[in-house]
Amino acid sequence: MKKVLDWIENNLTPAMNKINHNVCIVTLKDSINQVMPLIFLGSIFSMLTLPGSIFKWEWWPNFGVPQGWTMGMISLMMSFLIPFNFMEKNRLRKSRIIAGIAGLILYAITITPQLIADNVPGFSHAAFGAGGMFIAIVTGMITGYSLKMFGKFSFFKEDSNLPDFIRQWFDQMLPIGFIVILGWVVVGVLGFDLYNAILTVFKPLQGIAETYWGFIALIVIKGALYSMGISAWVLVPITMPIMLAGIEANIAGTASNVFTSSFQYAYYTIGGGGCTLGLAFLLLKSKSKKLKSLGKVVVVPSIFNINEPLVFGAVAYNIILMIPMVLNCFISATLSYLFTRVIPFAAIPKILFQLWYCPYPICTWLATGGSISSIILVIGIFVVTTLVWYPFFKIYEKQCLAEEKLEGEN
């Protein structure tokens, strides 16, 4: 076991952290973080529709329009932010604004065939929301790398007497012209439907995530990485677009997807990834002074599903607690999948819910539109995952008590 832990610490973790700090991954993480206020607002507007649907109030306003102007615009915003942040990370700050504008242009050119096919007037398109995130990522990265290629190019010599802003005008014409011509040639002249081509490439990911083994694998991998102190953000560029597109389909009534952010916050992240709330309560009642003190620190954040203090304070690289954390990722995901998809006992959320800091089971009630059976399910998951934590916690507590006794004797 020591050899396994040494390999994880010395080989796997540095490799994963290298990926996590890659300029593309960091760019995508930052861009997603920057659109989170829109996603949060979309969640709030989505929940504001609950009183009308629960109590059948016909007079209650429909908050679909403000939701559309927040959550429904995230991919459009991402198409600007990705090349903008890419320039920032590559220390080409002078080009970041023009890069964002070029990203918007290429994104708009890319979705043009679909806009024409819709044949509906108005400022609206499915690609503006979560459904277009993969398109925004691809076009944003193409724009970023293209402008990086022209990053230090200038038509003028260093000793030119022209004012800097005039030099910038002309220097930025070339990269943005390249982007416009590239999009026009590929989409307009050659007639290549880049929008649907990108969707076709990434569409299988949604299908895999909706199978039991695909669903479980994605959750367990994230939990395993997290138990090693590796941020699950490394997978967010892949998982976030799928989850948001899934809940959009649920809201529209065209699917009943379980790999969504709403499903996640309704059932299987009680206290945070790995269902660590049960462990927080066990720490709080521990006989070990060390663990009891840690419990006092982590229990309040855990109630609000913030478990970084607990994970990095007790779980990471502690094989005794790493095992139940990964087990609970598997168990919580399996139970939630079984009693929603296989046995229709609890509800599959059809409401956008991204307020992950809301305590359980309140978040379950909100995400599922007031489903009592869903609350029963999440209580059951909490009990089961706490029971899984218990024997491993007692082993760890015994070790800590022995260490404290030895320190007392010395």
Secondary structure, DSSP 8 states (H G I E B T S, - for coil): -HHHHHHIIIIIHHHHHHHHTSHHHHHHHHHHHHHHHHHHHHHHHHHTTHHHHHTT-TTS--THHHHHTTGGGHHHHHHHHHHHHHHHHTT-GGGHHHHHHHHHHHHHHHHHHHHHHH---SS--GGGTGGGHHHHHHHHHHHHHHHHHTTT--SS-TT--S-HHHHHHHHHHHHHHHHHHHHIIIIIIS---HHHHHHHHHHHHHHHHTSHHHHHHHHHHHHHHHHTT--GGGGHHHHHHHHHHHHHHHHHTS---SSSHHHIIIII-TTSTT-THHHHHHHHT-SSHHHHHHHHHHHHHHHTT--HHHIIIIITT-HHHHHHHHHHHHHHHHHHHIIIIISTTS----S----TTS-TTHHHHHHTTS-HHHHHHHHHHHHHHHHHHHHHHHHHHHHHHHHHHHHHH-
